[in-house]
Each structure stands twice: as structure tokens, then as C-alpha cells.
């Protein structure tokens, strides 16, 4: 993953030749609500001043010094990365240098943007819990949710969804179209559930939805809403998409949430074996 996808665009910068004092710069910080300023010379970054630096300058009574004088008095080794560098390598540089801001430049060394360590940390958390292709939660997060709610008094409806004849899309149209079909189903799930519910890409062309604190009839309605959104549309490239769906309830059908997921999966295969494109639920 390239770093340019995760930069903060248009970081606050000033020209080395602009004879700002630290007091001037502090005023700009307040007006722009930035916490760093990049100093440019010939459009290329040569220095960075953070809000922590500003505090130190004031403590040292340097507020009347110009930017040029500050650079001379407090020289820094400027660390920058190319916009095409790997995001993980960039983070390692930040950790190794104990810095919170990382400057991003293009192939000519000109300023492109800035990366904050806190942004990358949050992005890595998202990577760990989200499926990259669909943006749904991944199976790792599903395990966390199972551990959190197994044995609890929560009522959870589990909807298991599988794309019918998915191999056909890959074989007939290629894996790019196969990915588009998966994304299409994922979007139907996202727009059909509430914020308190969870959608997961279980693996391949399988999806799990968890609906919280709703009776079985409402869970069925949500499953039907997802089903209808998927099956009612037709695309010129690959036609219609069919899915089979299975539903089970926790703790009504089993007091082990993992077993409930298996029951929903079992109902899904009952739907597949009875002609596909159906919704089945535990009686």
C-alpha cells in the first residue's frame, strides 16, 4: 500500500524567504488550527516546526527570532518519504525517529503532503479489522464479536449469505468482475443494516450479518431486504446476481454463538440444495 493514499493534503507551509518570526508563526497556528508548519525552499521542504517546537521556543524566549534564525539555532535532520513508498515502511521510519509528523514528497523532492502517526495507527487498526476489498468487517473481527457476546444475554440474529454460482463470474468474466460482484453484495449489506449491527465478509463469496436485539421476524425482514437489493438489479456486464441465505437466532436456536453461525450456514445450504436463490431459517 502506497503512502500517498493516506497523506493529509495541502499541509500548512511557508517559504524560507518569508521573514516570519516565531510569534508570527504562533499566530498563524491559531488561525489555521494546524499543529505543524513545513518550511519550503524552492518548493522543497527543508524544515518542519510542530506545535511542540513552538512551546519550546517560547519557553526558551525565542519568540522574536525569525524562521531562518530558528533553523540555524535548532538544526534538524529532516525525514521525508516518497509518495510511492510503502505505508508500513513509512511508519517504521516515524517510530524509529520518534516523530509524529512525516513529510511526503514527489520524485522531484517537492512537497506533496504530510502523514501523522496517529492517522496511521488508526488506519492499521482498520486494516486489522476490515476486509480490504469490501470495507466490511473481517473474520478476525468476527472472532472478537463472538468472544464478546458468547454467553451474554444479547439477542442476535445471524444471517449467512453466499453468492450462488460465484465461480461462473470468475470463469466467464475474469476475477476483476468477480471482485465487483463481491463488492456489490457488500454494499447491499451495508445499506440494509443499522449502525449497531455488523456485516462481515466471512471468506471468499460468503458473508455474515449480525442483527442485535430484534425478534426473528425482523431479522427475516432485514435478510429479505438484503436479498431483494441484490437480486433485483441487473448489470450489463454480468447480469443478475443470485444469493442463498440462511438464518439462525442466538440464544434461541443455540446458546453457543459459533454454533448459531453454523446453523445459519446449514440453512443456507438447504436453500442452495432446494434450488438456490432462497432464504431459509431454523424452524
VOLUMVEX-654995 format. One line per 10 residues: number of its first residue (from 1); their letters; for each residue x, y, z of N, C-alpha, C, O. Coordinates in steps of 0.2 Angstrom, whole numbers. Each point is the difference from the previous one (the first is absolute). Example, Ala and Ser with C-alpha at 12.3 -4.5 7.8 and 13.67 -1.06 7.14 Angstrom:
<recs>
1> as> 66:-28:39:-4:6:0:4:6:0:5:-1:3; -7:6:-7:4:6:1:-4:5:3:3:6:1
</recs>
This chain:
<recs>
1> xxxxxxxxxx> 4:-6:0:-4:6:0:4:6:0:5:1:4; -6:4:-9:4:6:0:-2:5:4:-6:1:2; 11:3:1:-1:5:5:-5:6:-3:-3:3:4; 3:-2:-10:-3:6:-3:-8:-1:1:-3:5:0; 1:-11:1:-7:-1:1:-2:3:7:-6:1:2; 10:0:3:-1:1:7:3:7:2:0:1:6; 2:3:-10:3:6:2:-6:5:1:-6:0:-2; 8:5:6:-5:6:1:2:5:-5:6:3:-1; -10:-1:-3:1:4:-6:1:7:2:-2:2:5; 6:2:-9:2:7:1:1:2:8:-3:3:3
11> xxxxxxxxxx> 9:-6:-1:2:2:7:2:7:0:2:3:-5; -2:0:11:1:7:1:8:1:-1:4:-3:3; -3:8:-8:8:1:-1:1:7:-2:-5:4:-2; 11:-2:3:2:7:-1:7:0:-3:3:-5:0; -1:10:-4:6:1:-3:5:2:4:0:4:5; 6:-7:-6:6:1:4:2:8:0:2:3:5; -4:0:-11:2:7:-1:-5:5:4:2:6:1; -8:-9:0:-4:5:4:2:0:7:1:-4:4; 0:11:-2:4:1:6:-5:0:6:0:5:4; -3:-11:-3:-5:0:6:4:-1:6:6:-3:0
21> xxxxxxxxxx> -8:6:6:2:-2:6:-4:-6:3:-5:-1:-2; 8:-1:8:-4:-6:3:-6:3:3:-5:-4:0; 4:10:2:-6:3:2:-5:0:-6:-6:-1:1; 8:3:-6:-4:0:-6:-2:-7:-2:-6:-1:-1; 10:-4:2:-2:-7:-2:-5:-2:5:-4:-4:-2; 5:6:8:-5:-3:6:-7:3:-2:-5:-3:1; 5:9:-3:-6:3:-2:-4:-4:-6:-6:-1:0; 10:-1:-5:-2:-3:-6:-3:-7:3:-5:-3:-3; 9:0:8:-2:-7:2:-7:1:3:-5:-5:-1; 3:10:5:-6:1:3:-5:1:-5:-6:-2:0
31> xxxxxxxxxx> 7:6:-6:-5:2:-5:-2:-6:-4:-5:-1:-2; 10:-3:0:-1:-6:-4:-1:-7:3:-2:-4:-3; 3:4:10:-2:-6:4:5:-6:-2:-2:-5:0; 8:7:-3:5:-5:-1:4:-2:5:1:4:5; 2:-10:-5:5:-1:6:7:-1:-3:4:-3:3; -3:5:-9:7:0:-3:0:4:-6:-5:2:-3; 11:1:2:2:4:-6:6:-2:-3:5:-2:3; -6:1:-10:6:-2:-4:3:6:-3:-3:4:-3; 10:-4:3:4:6:-3:2:-3:-6:3:-5:-1; -4:9:-5:2:-1:-6:5:4:-3:0:6:2
41> xxxxxxxxxx> 4:-8:-6:5:3:-4:0:-2:-7:2:-6:-1; -4:10:-4:0:-2:-7:-5:-6:0:1:-5:-4; -7:5:8:-5:-4:0:1:-7:3:-4:-5:0; 10:4:3:2:-6:3:1:1:7:3:5:3; -6:-10:1:1:1:8:7:0:2:4:-5:-2; -3:9:7:7:0:3:0:0:8:5:-1:3; -11:2:-1:-1:0:8:-7:0:1:-5:1:-3; 3:-4:9:-6:0:3:-1:2:7:5:-1:4; -10:5:-2:-1:3:6:-7:-3:3:-5:2:-3; 6:-5:8:-7:-3:3:-2:4:6:4:5:2
51> xxxxxxxxxx> -10:-6:0:-2:4:6:4:-1:6:0:5:4; 3:-11:-3:4:-1:5:7:4:0:2:3:5; 0:-2:-11:6:4:-1:-2:7:2:4:4:3; -10:-1:-5:-2:6:2:0:2:7:3:5:3; -5:-10:1:0:0:7:7:1:3:1:4:4; 3:-8:-7:7:0:2:4:7:-2:3:3:4; -5:0:-9:3:6:-2:-3:6:5:4:4:2; -10:-5:0:-2:5:4:3:-1:7:1:5:4; 0:-11:-2:3:-1:7:7:2:0:3:3:5; 0:-3:-11:7:2:-1:1:8:-2:5:2:-1
61> xxxxxxxxxx> -11:1:1:-1:7:-1:3:2:-7:4:5:-1; -6:-9:-4:3:0:-7:-6:3:-4:1:0:-7; -6:3:9:-6:1:-4:1:6:-5:-3:1:-5; 9:3:7:1:6:-5:5:-2:-6:1:3:-4; 2:-10:5:4:-2:-5:-4:-1:-7:-6:-2:0; 10:3:-6:-4:-2:-6:1:-7:-1:4:-4:3; -8:1:-8:1:-7:-2:7:-2:-2:2:-5:2; 1:10:-6:7:-2:-2:5:0:6:4:-4:0; -5:8:5:4:0:6:-2:-7:4:5:-2:3; -11:0:-3:-2:-6:4:4:-6:-3:2:-4:3
71> xxxxxxxxxx> -3:4:-10:3:-6:-4:8:0:2:3:-6:1; 0:12:-1:7:0:2:2:-2:7:4:-4:2; -9:6:3:1:-1:7:-2:-8:2:4:-3:4; -9:1:-8:-2:-7:2:0:-4:-6:-6:-2:-3; 11:0:0:1:-4:-6:-4:-7:1:1:-3:5; -4:1:-10:-3:-7:0:2:-4:-6:1:3:-6; -1:-9:7:0:-5:-6:-7:-1:-3:-4:-4:4; 3:6:-9:-7:0:-3:-1:-7:-3:3:-3:-4; -9:0:6:-1:-7:-2:-7:1:-5:-5:2:2; 6:-5:-8:-5:0:-4:-1:-7:-4:5:-3:0
81> xxxxxxxxxx> -10:2:-3:-1:-6:-4:-3:2:-6:-4:5:-1; 5:-10:-4:-3:1:-7:-7:-2:0:-2:-5:4; -2:8:-8:-8:-1:0:-1:-8:-2:-5:-2:2; 10:-1:-5:-1:-7:-2:3:-5:5:-1:-6:-2; 3:9:7:3:-5:5:-5:-4:4:-6:2:0; 7:-8:2:-4:-4:4:-2:3:6:4:3:4; -11:-3:-2:-2:3:6:3:-3:6:1:4:5; 0:-11:-5:3:-3:6:7:3:1:3:1:6; 1:-1:-11:7:3:0:0:7:3:4:2:4; -9:2:-6:0:7:2:-2:0:8:3:4:3
91> xxxxxxxxxx> -7:-8:-1:-1:-1:7:6:-2:4:1:3:6; 2:-7:-8:7:-3:3:4:6:1:4:1:5; -3:3:-10:4:6:0:-2:5:5:4:3:4; -10:-2:-3:-3:5:5:1:-3:7:2:4:4; -3:-11:-3:1:-3:6:8:1:2:2:1:6; 2:-3:-11:7:0:1:3:7:2:5:0:4; -8:5:-7:3:7:1:-4:3:6:1:6:2; -6:-9:1:-5:3:5:-3:6:-2:1:5:4; -4:-5:-10:-3:6:-3:-7:-1:-1:-2:-6:-1; -2:11:2:-8:0:-1:-2:2:-7:-5:-2:-2
101> xxxxxxxxxx> 10:6:-2:-2:2:-6:5:-2:-5:6:0:1; -8:-2:-7:4:-2:-5:-1:3:-7:-6:0:-2; 11:3:-1:-1:4:-6:0:-5:-6:4:-4:0; -9:5:-5:0:-4:-6:2:5:-6:-3:5:-1; 7:-8:-3:2:4:-6:-1:-4:-6:-1:-6:0; 2:9:-6:-1:-3:-6:7:-2:-3:5:1:4; -4:-4:-10:6:-2:-2:5:6:-1:6:-1:0; -8:7:-1:4:6:0:2:3:7:4:5:0; -7:-8:5:2:2:7:-5:6:2:1:3:5; -6:-2:-9:-5:6:2:-5:-3:4:-2:-6:0
111> xxxxxxxxxx> -1:11:4:-5:-2:6:-6:-3:-4:-3:4:-4; 1:-10:7:-7:-2:-2:-5:0:5:-6:1:-1; 8:-3:7:-4:0:6:4:-2:6:6:0:1; -10:-2:4:2:-1:7:-3:-6:3:-6:-1:-2; 9:-3:5:-3:-6:4:1:1:7:5:1:3; -11:-3:1:1:0:7:0:-7:3:-4:-4:-3; 8:3:8:0:-7:3:-6:-2:2:-2:-6:-1; -2:10:4:-7:-2:3:-4:-2:-5:-5:-4:1; 5:7:-7:-4:-2:-6:1:-7:-2:-4:-4:-1; 11:3:1:2:-7:-2:-2:-5:5:-2:-6:-2
121> xxxxxxxxxx> 3:7:8:-2:-5:5:-7:-1:-1:-2:-6:1; -3:11:-2:-7:-2:-1:-1:-4:-6:-4:-4:0; 8:6:-5:-1:-4:-6:2:-7:0:-3:-4:-3; 9:3:7:2:-7:1:-5:-4:4:-1:-6:-1; -3:9:6:-5:-3:4:-6:-2:-5:-2:-5:0; 1:10:-5:-5:-2:-5:2:-5:-4:-4:-5:-2; 10:5:0:2:-6:-5:-1:-7:4:-1:-5:-3; 3:5:9:0:-6:4:-8:-2:1:-1:-6:1; -3:10:-1:-7:-2:1:-5:0:-6:-5:-2:0; 7:5:-5:-4:1:-6:3:-4:-6:6:-1:-1
131> xxxxxxxxxx> -11:-1:-3:2:-4:-6:2:5:-5:-4:5:-2; 10:-5:-1:2:5:-5:-4:1:-6:-1:6:-2; -2:-11:-1:-4:0:-6:-6:3:1:-3:4:-4; -1:-6:9:-7:2:1:-1:6:5:-5:4:0; 10:-3:5:-1:5:5:-5:-3:6:-1:3:5; -1:-9:-6:-4:-3:6:5:-3:5:6:0:-1; -8:-2:7:4:-2:5:3:-7:-3:-4:-4:-4; 9:2:7:3:-7:-2:-1:-5:5:-3:1:5; 6:-7:-7:-2:-6:5:4:1:6:-2:-3:5; 8:7:-5:3:1:7:-4:4:4:0:-2:6
141> xxxxxxxxxx> -4:7:-8:-4:4:4:-6:-4:2:-3:0:5; 1:-5:-9:-6:-4:1:2:-5:6:-4:0:5; 10:-2:-4:2:-4:5:0:4:7:-2:-2:5; 4:9:-6:-1:4:6:-7:1:2:-1:0:6; -4:1:-10:-7:1:1:-2:-6:3:-4:0:5; 5:-6:-7:-2:-6:3:2:-1:7:-4:-2:4; 11:3:-3:2:0:7:-3:5:5:-1:-1:6; -1:7:-9:-3:5:4:-7:-2:2:-2:1:6; -2:-4:-11:-7:-1:2:-2:-7:1:-5:-2:3; 10:-3:-4:-2:-7:2:-1:-1:8:4:3:4
151> xxxxxxxxxx> -10:-5:-3:-1:-1:7:-4:6:3:-2:0:6; 1:5:-10:-3:6:3:-8:-1:-1:-2:-4:-3; -1:9:5:-8:1:0:-2:3:-7:-6:1:-1; 11:1:-3:-2:3:-6:-4:-5:-5:1:-6:0; -6:9:-3:-4:-3:-6:3:2:-6:1:5:-2; 2:-10:-2:3:1:-6:-3:-5:-6:0:-6:1; -2:10:-6:-2:-4:-6:6:-1:-5:3:5:-1; -1:-11:-1:5:-1:-4:-2:-1:-7:-4:-5:-1; 6:9:-4:-2:-1:-7:6:-2:-4:5:3:0; -5:-9:-3:6:-3:-4:-2:1:-7:-5:-3:-2
161> xxxxxxxxxx> 9:6:-2:-1:1:-7:5:-3:-5:6:1:2; -7:-4:-7:5:-3:-5:-3:2:-7:-6:-1:-2; 11:3:-2:-2:2:-7:0:-7:-4:4:-4:0; -10:3:-3:-1:-6:-4:4:0:-6:1:5:-4; 2:-11:2:4:-1:-6:6:6:-1:1:2:-5; 2:-1:11:5:6:-1:6:-2:-5:2:5:-3; -1:-11:3:6:-2:-4:-2:2:-8:5:1:-3; -11:-1:2:-2:2:-7:2:7:-2:3:1:-5; -3:4:10:2:7:-1:7:0:-2:3:3:-4; 1:-7:8:8:0:-1:2:-3:-6:4:3:-4
171> xxxxxxxxxx> -8:-9:2:2:-3:-6:-2:3:-6:3:0:-5; -9:3:5:-3:3:-6:3:7:-1:1:2:-6; 0:2:11:1:7:-1:7:2:3:2:6:-1; 1:-10:5:7:2:3:-1:2:7:-6:1:3; 11:-1:1:0:1:7:-1:7:2:-3:1:5; 4:4:-10:-2:7:2:-7:0:0:-3:4:5; -1:-7:-9:-7:0:0:-3:-4:6:-4:2:4; 8:-7:-2:-2:-4:6:1:5:6:-4:-1:5; 9:5:-5:1:4:6:-6:6:0:-2:1:5; 0:1:-11:-5:5:0:-7:-3:3:-4:3:3
181> xxxxxxxxxx> 3:-10:-5:-6:-3:3:0:0:7:-5:1:4; 11:-3:-1:1:0:7:-1:6:3:-4:1:6; 6:5:-9:-1:6:3:-7:3:-1:-3:3:5; 0:-6:-10:-7:2:-1:-5:-3:6:-4:3:3; 6:-9:-2:-4:-4:6:2:4:7:-5:1:4; 11:1:-3:2:3:6:-4:7:1:-2:1:5; 2:3:-11:-4:6:1:-7:-1:1:-3:4:4; 0:-9:-6:-7:-2:1:-1:-1:8:-5:2:3; 10:-6:-1:0:-1:8:0:7:4:-3:1:4; 8:3:-6:2:6:3:-6:4:1:-2:3:5
191> xxxxxxxxxx> -2:-2:-11:-6:5:0:-6:-3:3:-5:3:1; 5:-10:1:-6:-3:2:0:-1:8:-5:-2:3; 11:3:0:0:-1:7:1:7:4:2:5:-3; -3:-6:10:0:6:4:8:1:2:4:-5:-1; -3:11:4:7:1:3:2:-5:5:6:-2:1; -11:0:3:2:-5:6:1:-7:-2:2:-4:4; -4:2:-11:1:-6:-2:6:-1:-4:4:5:-1; -2:-11:0:7:-1:-3:-1:-4:-7:-4:-5:0; 8:7:-5:1:-4:-6:7:-3:0:4:4:1; -3:-10:-3:6:-3:-1:1:-3:-7:-4:-3:-2
201> xxxxxxxxxx> 10:3:0:2:-4:-6:3:-6:3:6:0:3; -10:-6:-3:2:-6:4:6:-3:-4:4:-3:3; -4:3:-9:6:-3:-4:-3:-1:-7:-5:-2:-1; 10:4:-4:-2:-1:-7:-7:3:-2:0:6:0; -5:-10:-2:-6:3:-2:-6:-1:6:-6:0:-2; 9:-1:8:-5:-1:6:0:6:4:5:4:1; -11:-2:2:-1:6:4:-4:-2:6:-5:-4:0; 6:7:6:-4:-1:6:-2:7:2:4:5:0; -10:-5:2:-3:6:3:-3:-1:7:-3:-6:1; 5:10:4:-3:-1:7:-5:6:1:2:6:0
211> xxxxxxxxxx> -8:-8:2:-5:5:1:-2:0:8:-1:-6:2; 2:11:1:-1:0:8:-6:2:2:-3:5:-2; 0:-9:7:-6:2:4:-6:1:-4:-4:5:1; 3:-10:-6:-6:1:-4:-3:-7:0:4:-5:0; -11:4:0:-3:-6:-1:2:-4:-7:2:4:-4; -4:-10:4:2:-4:-6:-3:3:-6:2:0:-6; -9:3:6:-3:2:-6:3:6:-2:0:1:-6; 3:3:10:4:6:-2:6:-2:-4:2:3:-5; 2:-8:8:6:-2:-3:-2:-3:-7:4:1:-4; -9:-4:4:-2:-3:-7:-1:6:-5:2:-1:-6
221> xxxxxxxxxx> -6:6:8:-1:6:-4:6:3:-2:1:2:-6; 4:-1:10:7:3:-2:3:-5:-5:3:3:-5; -3:-9:6:3:-5:-4:-4:1:-7:4:-1:-5; -10:1:5:-4:1:-6:2:7:-4:0:0:-6; 1:5:10:2:6:-3:7:0:-3:0:2:-6; 4:-6:9:7:-1:-3:-1:-4:-7:3:2:-5; -7:-7:6:-1:-5:-5:-3:4:-6:2:-1:-6; -7:5:7:-3:4:-6:4:5:-3:0:1:-6; 4:2:10:5:5:-3:5:-3:-4:2:3:-6; 0:-9:7:5:-4:-4:-3:-3:-6:2:1:-6
231> xxxxxxxxxx> -8:-4:7:-3:-4:-6:-4:4:-5:-2:-2:-5; 0:8:7:-4:4:-4:3:4:-5:-3:3:-5; 10:-2:5:4:4:-4:3:-5:-6:2:-5:2; -1:8:-8:3:-3:-5:5:4:-3:-1:6:-2; 7:-9:1:5:4:-3:2:-2:-7:0:-6:-2; 2:10:-2:1:-1:-7:6:-5:-1:1:-5:-4; 4:6:9:6:-4:-1:-1:-7:2:2:-5:-3; -5:4:9:-1:-7:2:-7:-2:2:-1:-6:3; -4:10:-5:-7:-2:2:-2:0:7:2:5:3; -6:-9:-1:-3:0:7:4:-4:4:4:-5:-2
241> xxxxxxxxxx> -4:6:9:4:-4:5:-5:-3:4:-5:3:3; 6:-9:-2:-5:-4:5:4:-2:6:6:-2:0; -10:2:6:3:-2:6:-4:-5:4:-6:0:-1; 9:-4:5:-4:-5:4:1:3:7:6:2:2; -11:-2:3:1:3:6:-3:-5:6:-5:-4:-1; 9:3:6:-2:-4:6:-1:5:6:4:4:1; -9:-6:3:-1:4:6:0:-4:7:-3:-5:-1; 6:7:6:0:-3:6:0:5:6:3:6:-1; -6:-8:7:0:5:5:4:-2:6:0:-6:2; 3:11:1:4:-1:7:-4:4:5:-2:5:-1
251> xxxxxxxxxx> 1:-8:7:1:-7:2:-6:-5:-1:0:-6:2; -5:8:-6:-6:-4:-1:2:-7:-3:-3:-5:2; 7:5:-7:1:-6:-4:6:-4:3:1:-6:0; 4:10:4:5:-3:3:4:5:4:0:6:-1; 2:-8:7:3:4:5:7:2:-1:4:4:3; -1:-7:-9:7:1:-2:0:4:-6:-3:-3:-5; 5:9:4:0:4:-6:3:-3:-6:-2:1:-5; 7:-5:7:4:-3:-6:-5:-5:-3:0:-1:-6; -3:-3:10:-5:-5:-2:-6:3:-4:-2:-3:-5; 0:9:7:-5:4:-4:2:2:-7:-4:-1:-4
261> xxxxxxxxxx> 10:3:4:3:1:-7:0:-6:-4:-2:0:-6; 4:-6:9:0:-6:-4:-7:-2:-2:-1:-2:-6; -4:3:10:-7:-1:-1:-2:4:-6:-4:-2:-5; 5:9:5:-1:4:-5:3:-2:-7:-3:0:-5; 9:-3:5:3:-2:-5:-3:-7:-3:-1:-1:-6; -1:-3:11:-4:-6:-2:-6:2:-4:-2:-3:-5; -2:8:8:-6:2:-4:1:3:-7:-4:-1:-4; 10:4:4:2:3:-7:0:-6:-5:-2:1:-6; 6:-6:8:1:-6:-4:-7:-4:-2:0:-3:-5; -5:4:10:-6:-3:-2:-3:4:-5:-3:-3:-5
271> xxxxxxxxxx> 4:10:5:-3:4:-5:3:-1:-7:-3:0:-5; 10:-1:5:4:-2:-6:-3:-7:-3:-1:0:-6; 0:-5:10:-1:-6:-2:-8:-1:-2:-1:-4:-4; -3:9:6:-7:0:-3:-1:5:-5:-6:2:-2; 12:0:-2:-1:4:-6:3:7:0:0:3:-5; 4:-1:10:3:6:1:-4:6:0:-6:-1:-2; 9:7:3:-4:6:0:-6:0:5:-5:3:-2; 6:-6:8:-5:0:5:2:2:7:6:0:1; -10:1:3:1:1:7:-3:-5:4:-6:-2:0; 10:-1:5:-2:-5:4:2:1:7:5:4:1
281> xxx> -9:-6:4:2:2:7:-2:-6:4:-4:-5:-2; 7:4:8:-1:-5:5:-7:1:2:-2:5:2; -2:-11:-2:-7:0:2:-1:2:8:-5:0:2
</recs>
